[in-house]
Amino acid sequence: MSPNAVRQEATATAQLGPARPASSPGLTLAAALLGFALITLDASVVNVALPAIGSDLGGGMTGLQWVVDAYTLAFAALMLSTGAFADRIGAARAYALGTVVFTLASAACGLAPDLGVLVGARVVQGTAAAVVLPASLALVRQAYADPARRARAVALWAAGGSVAVALGPVAGGALTTAWDWRGIFFINLPLGLAALALTARAPRAERRRTPLDLPGQLTAALALAALAFAVIESGPVRVGAGAVALLAGAAFWLIESRAAHPVVPLGLFRTPTVAVAVAVGSAASVAFYGVIFVFSLYFQRVRGESALVAGVMFLPMTALIPVTNVLSGKLANRYGARRPMLLGQLLAVAGLLLLLVADTRTPVLVAAFLMVPLALGCALSIPALTAAMMEAVPAERAGLAAGVLNAGRQVAGALSVALAGSLVGEGTGFVPGMRTTLLVSAALFAATALATWRLTAPGVPRRNG
């Protein structure tokens, strides 16, 4: 999930009118920031702990893929509707409910006796995270009546997500080494309780009768889960899951094309800028999360490094993301969104191709710095494509468009982990599978770069040719 994408959503929704101030805006912001950072961290902190989980609980590569994707898929699929759910019961209530469930599910993850229980608890975690995200943003909006103070608060909220992305692999490695893989889940307990305590003085907004598209939501979740099964599993399960994915996808399309309040208005994709922005964002997630998953295993299983060293090896890659996000926004304001979008994608393609040199003899520190160009390319692309998408849709649909963008990115990240795990787990060997993963990601980015180059829609100006 991109913090910058949701920041654009907040800027657009700020036009809806003044928000009722909270009795303690600072505490409300702290609660929202902590909750957002917590659920963002849990999307990546588990990657470095996967070898330790596999050694303890077994399950092989397929089981490890589900430990990651159970969270991400539930998060992505339900994100389409949880904003409306938060409106119906109130942001503070939704945030508290989501945080309580997330904290309890984290305890269940840490206590899991086997892989099945862990994967099930991760599904509950992802479901709760999908509720916390829009509710935390709504809390920030309600806490600040002044638009300027609200914009600064949302920027801080978004920065918390960027920092969490950067710290995820390092925190996972440190906790796994100093404590155990269960520590990456137990640490959520005090943090979740702190978030709940900070919410005590948050504003209690009025409930709104926001429409919910339950048939669309259910068919979307079924299609995504079946697609993940088709990629991760093998044999008859893969065939059956693929058939279910096709049928559920067709049902989703029919429902959304006829629903009065669709969870994903298909008409959005008739705007070229929207279609390209979602495609570029998805390609970025495929590359970024696929590389984190594969290289977490590479550093430990292929190179024999500890979880702590593996986590630290991601620091050169992730530490520059927040700075590059800010740079991308400035470039988009000055030159239009198309140029930083295109530059970022080309840099990411070059970075993915550069990573092809990594093998069993490459020094781990060299491999760590080889990941930097990819991270810079993704970080440069995301804020710019988000700005382009927000400009291409009416203000009243900005929140919906941002939700679709972020859900698409989360789904792409989950499927990239599924595909990467399948490739590196095949009999051809880890390094050949890793290189195939990199080539697939590079091909996707090259295709979206071409689409971006051809893009001339409003909101992505082509200045000086």
Secondary structure, DSSP 8 states (H G I E B T S, - for coil): --HHHHHHHHHHHGGG------S-HHHHHHHHHHHHHHHHHTTTTTTTTHHHHHHHH--HHHHHHHHHHHHHHHHHHHHHHHHHHHHHH-HHHHHHHHHHHHHHHHHHHHH-SSHHHHHHHHHHHHHHHHHHHHHHHHHHHHH--SHHHHHHHHHHHHHHHHHHHHHHHHHHHHHHHHT-TTHHHHTHHHHHHHHHHHGGGS-----------HHHHHHHHHHHHHHHHHHH--THHHHHHHHHHHHHHHHHHHHHHH-SS-SS-GGGGGSHHHHHHHHHHHHHHHHHHHHHHHHHHIIIIIT---HHHHHHHTHHHHTTHHHHHHHHHHHHHHH-SHHHHHHHHHHHHHHHHHGGG--TTS-HHHHHHHTHHHHHHHHHHHHHHHHHHHHHS-GGGHHHHHHHHHHHHHHHHHHHHHHHHHHHTSTT-HHHHHHHHHHHHHHHHHHHHHHHHH---TTS--TT-
